[in-house]
Amino acid sequence: MADKPTSSIARIDILGSSLLAMLIFTLLLPIEVGGSKIPWSHPLIFLLLGTSAVLVILFTFVETRWAREPIFPLGLLKHRDVVSSYAVMGLQGAAQLALMFCVPLYFQVTERSSNTIAGAHLTPAVAGNALGAILTGALIKRYAAIFFYFFLVSFYLPQKLFLW
């Protein structure tokens, strides 16, 4: 007997998505309000962090055992390439956030710039990121076979210039 075709809406992992959203909320809220709006020793902080721990367990169970098409297949975490890619993206995101925070602050403190002027100093970094992403995508599409050599040069050259 053939499987019935399912609609694209029925394939969405609503439970997994909801659990993930609640998990992120209950994990980030105490980090945001703890110490500034309410003290770190307040019971609400511990309640939210405990709730996030329970939600991690529920999310893991739903994604591994219940969902037909999980929003995040946890089996991906068994592959070294996927984990290293996630790590690089996370570190890159952290570096970008640090840049977006520290550069305007630097110009506000050292040059007494207004918020607008200090933020405008980010324009070259944002434009460079966009242009770099477009050019990298075009190079990979065109020279996929020799992309590894582009990687070696882009890694090796700055090291040599820095140590020079």
N, C-alpha and C positions, 0 to 999 in steps of 0.2 A: 504494500500500500504506500503510495507516494505521500510525502509530507505536504501539508497544506501550505501554500505560499503565505507568508506573514507580511503584514504591512510594515513599512519602514518605521512607523511610530511604535509598533509593538516590539520591535527589536531593541529599542532604547533601554538601557539598564537604569531605570528610574530609581530603584532602591539603592543601587551602588552610587549613583550620582548624588542622591540626597545624603547618603551616609558620608560621602567624601566632602560635600559642602559643609555639613555639620561638624565634621572632624576638623576641617581647616578653621572654621569659625571658633570652635571651642579651644583650639590650640593657639590661635593668634590673639583672641580677645584678652586673655590674661597677660600676654606679653605686652599688649598695647596699654592696658589700664593699670597693670601692676606697678606699684611704686610711684606713679604720678597722680592717679585719681583715687585709687584705694591702696592701702598698704599691702606689701607682699604677704604678710601673715594673715590677711583676711580670709575667712573660710570660702568665700566665693572663688578665689584664685585656685584653691585646692579642689573645689568642686568642679570647676571648668577643666582643670588639667586631668582629674580623674575621669571625667566624662569623655575627654578626648582619648584616653587610654582604652576605655570601653569601646568607643567608636572605632578605634584601630582594629580591635579584635573582631567586631561585627563586620566591618568593611572587608577584612581579610577573609572571613568566612563566606560572605556573600559573593565575593569575587572568585573564590576558588571552588566553591561547591554549588552555588545556587544559580548564578547568572549564566544564561546561555551565551550571550555576547557581552562579556564584562567591559566596563568603561576603562579599566586598567588591568590587563591580564598579568597577574603576578608572576606567571611563568617567564615573563620577559626578564625578570631580575636574576634569572639563572645564567644569562648570557653576559659574558664579560664585556663585549662590545657595547651592549645596551647600557650597562651600568656605568662604564667609563664615559659614554656619551652623555648620560644624565649628569654625571659628576662634573664634566666640563661645562655643560650648560648651566648648572647651578653655580659653579664658581664664576663663570662669565657674568651671569646675572648679578651675583654679589659684587663683582668688580664694577659693573655699570651703575648699580645703586650707590656704591661708595663714591664713584666719580660724580654722579648727579647731586650728591649731598655735599661733598667736600669742596668741589671747585667753586660753586657760588659762595659758600661760607668763607673760603680763602679770600676771594675778592671783596667780600663785605668787610672783613676784618682788616686786611692789609691796605686796601685802597679806599675804604669807606664808601664803596659803591652802593647804589640803591639795589633793591631786590631785582628790579628789571634788568639793570645793567649787569649785575652779577650773574643772573640766569642767562643773559645773552652770550656770555663767555662759553656756554655749552654748545652753541651753534656749530662750531667746527667739529666737535666730537660726534654730534648727532649726524651731521652731513657726511662725515667720514665713515661712520658705521653704515649708513644707508648705501653710499657709493661702494664701499668695500663688499657689502653683501651682494649687491647687484653684479659687480665685476667677478667676484668669486663664483657666483652661480653660473655666469657666462663661461668662465674658464673651465669649470668642472664639466659643463655640458659639452664644450668643444674639445677639450683635451683630457677626457676621463682616463685614458690609458696612461698618460704620463703625469697624472695629478700627484702621485706620490713624490715625484721629483720637485714639484712646486712646494709641497709640504716641507721637504728637506731643506730647500733653499730658504724658505720663509722662517724656518726654525734656526738654521745654522748661521745665516748672515747676521741677524741681530746679535747673536752670541759673540761672533767674531768682532763686530763693531763695538760692542760693549766692553769687551776685554782688551781692545786695541788701545 
